[in-house]
Amino acid sequence: MNTFADGMATMHPASFAMVMATGIVSIGCELLGLPAVAWALLAANVLFYVTLWILTAGRVAWHRDRFLADFAHHGRAVGFFTTVAATCVLGSQILLVAGSWRVAAAFWVAGIVLWAVVTYTVFTTLTISAQKPSLADGINGGWLLPVVAAQSVVVLGCQLANGMGSSAPLALFFCLAMWLGAGMLYIWIISLIFYRYTFFVMSPSDLAPPYWINMGAVAISALAGTLLALAAPLSPLLQELLPFIKGLTLLFWATATWWIPMLIILGAWRHLYRRFPLRYDPLYWSAVFPLGMYAVCTFRLANMIDEPVLLIVPRVFLYVALAAWALAFTGLAGSLVNRS
């Protein structure tokens, strides 16, 4: 019982990355012809989502001081953005796999509210905090979760637009503004991360799994762009901006593609050359999500630019993402058994 209480007390705000990872892999399975796997992952994801909110509520009730302290911690505070992304990714999963527009719309509204609360609570708290770490100690790939959260709102909103009738142009204007704002936020934050990469000494422990969000954040930005382009017939503004949207989307996808070899090389350096132990960490779900996201965004991009040869890529990455999901889930199950 004490072990369970300790686990709740130390629960990482980024724990909802498990829902993000499961949701995007399920969506990839639905798009690429594995509907049975998509449905199984949807069922599992609903359970994960409800369980994590129950644990979060318990943490607020019984460990409120530690919960509130996380908002002022530069390494943990950005993890709260996984609640936003998890809500919207699960909404997208419900829409695409289960076909439930109304439930997905409710998740979109909840995601927007969560995005506003988490964004301005976290950034205000970190800004006015009296004690701050150095850049090298304070920043990591998790700092791109605000980008992922905002773009997840865009992705779900664009997919819901078909059912909004006369309100679709307004909803899509909101999504366009969110897409552009989140894209600018990516540029700001990745500049700091790249500066940290190249001008500060990196140890194996510094290259934690959230660095895969370097790729995942820009991959979901590319996915959001493809869905804005797909929704252009519903909005005169998007129709006017369509060449710009497609060009910026291709830029996002190319950037995500550039990151993949770099992250693989750094992972090999960390685990093979420097022999950093590979053991389960809840943050590994933050590495699974970008793999699934790259598969889905490449599938959508190939259709947007009518380039069938690119469809080879998402099929490969989907199976890589499924394997990574299975490894992360096995690690989670093992850690729960060891605690009991």
Secondary structure, 3 states (H helix, E strand, C coil): CHHHHHHHHCCCHHHHHHHHHHHHHHHHHHHCCCHHHHHHHHHHHHHHHHHHHHHHHHHHHHCHHHHHHHCCCCCCHHHHHHHHHHHHHHHHHHHHHHCCHHHHHHHHHHHHHHHHHHHHHHHHHHHHCCCCCCHHHHCCHHHHHHHHHHHHHHHHHHHHHHHCHHHHHHHHHHHHHHHHHHHHHHHHHHHHHHHHHHHCCCCHHHCCHHHHHHHHHHHHHHHHHHHHHHCHHHCHHHHHHHHHHHHHHHHHHHHHHHHHHHHHHHHHHHHHHCCCCCCCCHHHHHHHHHHHHHHHHHHHHHHHCCCHHHHHHHHHHHHHHHHHHHHHHHHHHHHHHHHC
